[in-house]
Amino acid sequence: MEDKNYQAIVEKVISGRHGEYCHTRSKELGSVTFSLDVWQEKIKPEPGTYVMLSQVFKKRAGWRAASARFLQPSDETRED
């Protein structure tokens, strides 16, 4: 798994047969999804929310993030 962090914007929050997950859009990777099981915050993300994705890996259906949280002001100033 890649240890680099990626900023993304939540496009949809979906309830699927494997639970709730988010579909996001990242400038670097394009479409990336993550399960709300790996969401690190108390409040669920909504469409339009900026998030930070990490532990990103590719599956047959596309990119997945194994960790996700809200984008924080400190993320804007540092480079990964």
N, C-alpha and C positions, 0 to 999 in steps of 0.2 A: 504494500500500500504506500502511496505517495504521502510524505509528511508535510508537503507544502499546503498552505491555506489558500482558499479561493473565495473571493467575494462573489455573491450571487443575489439575485432578486427572486423572491417567491412568486411564481406565476399562479399556481393552484395548490390547494390542499384537498387531497382526495381520500375518500374512504374506499379501500379496495378489499379484495378477498383476503389479503394478507395483513390487513390493518390500515391505519392512516399513514399517509406519506405525503411529501411535498415535492412538487415539480418546480425546479428553479432554472434560471438562465444565468450562466456565467460567461463573461467576455472571453475568457481563455478556453473554456471547455465546451461551451454551448449548453445543452440540456444536461442537468444533473438532478437526480432524485435522492431523497433520503427518507427513511422511516421516522415517524415521530417517536419510535422506541429509542432512537439515538439522540433525540433532541435534549439539549442540556439545560434549558430554561424552564421556569414554572409556567410562563404564559406561552400559549401556542402561537406560531407565526401566522400571519395573514397575507393574502396576496398584496404585493407591493412592498413587503418588508425586506430590508437588506439583511442577509445572513452571512456567516462565515462557515465555510465547509472545510473539513479536513479528513484525512485518511480516505482519500478518494481512490477508487479503483474502477476498472472497466469490466462490465459483464456483457453478455451477448446482447441484451436489450439496451445497453448504454452505460453512461457513467453513474456511479453510486458514491455517496459519502457515508462513511461509518461514524461520523461525528458532525454535529451542527449546533450553532448557537447564533444569537443576535450579533450583528456587527456592532462594535463598540468604538467610541471616539479614538481610543488608542490604536485601533487597527488602521485608521486612516493615515497615521503618521509613520508607521513602520513598514519596512519592506521585507517580504519573505524570500 
